[in-house]
Amino acid sequence: MVSPIVTDMKLQFALHPMDTAFEAFRQAYPAFDSTSKLDELRATEYARLDRQGHVYLDYTGGGLYAESQLRDHLALLSEGVFGNPHSKNLTSMAMTRLVEQTREYVLQYFNASPDEYMVIFTQNSTGALKLVGESYPFGPGDTYLLTFDNHNSVNGIREFARSKGAMVTYIPVLPPDLRVDTDQLAQALETARPGKNNLFAYPAQSNFTGVQHPLEWIAQAKSKGWDVLLDAASFAPSNRLDLSLWHPDFVDISFYKIFGYPTGTGCLLVRKTASQKLRRPWYAGGTITFSSVVANDHYLTPGPAGFEDGTVNYLSLPAVEIGLKFIESVGIDLIHTRVMCLTGWLIDRLLALYHSNGNPLIRLYGPPNTHLRGGTVQVNFFDPEGRLFDCNDVERLANEERISLRAGCHCNPGAREVALGFTKQDLEDCFRDKDRLTFEQFLEVIDGKTTGALRASIGLVTTFADVYKYAQFAETFIDRYVTG
Ligand SMILES: Cc1ncc(COP(=O)(O)O)c(C=O)c1O
């Protein structure tokens, strides 16, 4: 990065603009230096990124794996002989031991007492959420309370609630920061009906704005009679979730978001007392100890297996322990520190971009600083006349620079609708003829409004060079006009 210049036979060194920016960044964020271990890992375990010139800024979409995770998993599989678990033959018992060991390790990683919590393996966060949705004993007089800011897999639970006659209530988020109005939350939490089933769901970190909704709400809601579902899918990859401090009833996790490999594994961490409330709508192979066709009845397997339909993803599960151990060897607090330093710099840099006529280039959706937020930076780009660049076009142009961003609504319609200023009328029009509308017609109804925004998400091995390259890419839009 330092280029030699020869003047008057003297060798001097001129700093590259990125070096100058890096020095200023280090001074503004002195904690960053303590995370240099991650630069070393980037050069070793993640060398493929720089070898191929990738700027990966989609960690909320999916984490990246270290090469050693693959090697360790492959070595385990190459050396072992493993059969389908839950039988008493040697190879099956060997596998059962590893599956149960992984279960224990997940509890240990989240500092969850085995007396209080159990781990149910699922395919992903969505699988965990669906398990809660279909099994929670919603009925008339019950309530499902949730924040506008939620992933669709949490929103979707409302269909189970409604179909069983429960009431669904949303708590709005307020622009510009898109945090929940705490007065409205307090009022809503007062509405839990004694003796009824009251479920409150929210994300520990928004996958749209990066807002971190307070974990203190868990105890507050529980004290008012709510069961609490904490969606930790986008929080867990760069934040410590300590379940000895916080006691949500249900927590969903997608492991690939934390350490990249393997996909297809996730879990529901459930408090044992809350699990007793759940009523499975069916049973399957693996979930029952005894079933009779003649007597037309069954006994559910006690413990987590009663919730794991069919054969678990058994060969992949030991890779979850490998992945968690890798994260522990790095340190989740170190990852957090690094992510927040880089996020703070990127937000400042993007918000400082103006066209020559004084109009801002960027609109940020979410908090403009690092207070109570994570490493998700959601924006749209605007031209000097305030016209919006389609986020999909910007994503495509970023591809040309090998920068991986993500354009869209990110499965979080509530946050998007408030962020982009959609009215109830706008949206009701979209659903009026929904059975007959094609997606293209839907876009016409929505009348030129953007349906999304552009998300950069910072994670485990993001470097300063990555965020710098994104900021440089953004700068190329200065004084550029939307065409067409
Ligand atoms: C906050 C949040 N919740 C839930 C999910 C669903 O995760 P998955 O698609 O892995 O099931 C996501 C995925 O991006 C998410 O960001």
The ligand as an ORCA input file, in Angstrom:
! r2SCAN-3c Opt
* xyz 0 1
  C     -33.302    -11.688     12.097
  C     -33.500    -12.934     11.276
  N     -34.372    -13.855     11.699
  C     -34.579    -14.998     11.038
  C     -33.911    -15.263      9.878
  C     -34.185    -16.545      9.141
  O     -33.010    -17.276      9.049
  P     -32.936    -18.568      8.093
  O     -33.230    -18.083      6.708
  O     -31.528    -19.039      8.257
  O     -33.932    -19.523      8.574
  C     -32.994    -14.331      9.386
  C     -32.291    -14.558      8.109
  O     -31.674    -13.686      7.541
  C     -32.774    -13.146     10.116
  O     -31.889    -12.229      9.712
*
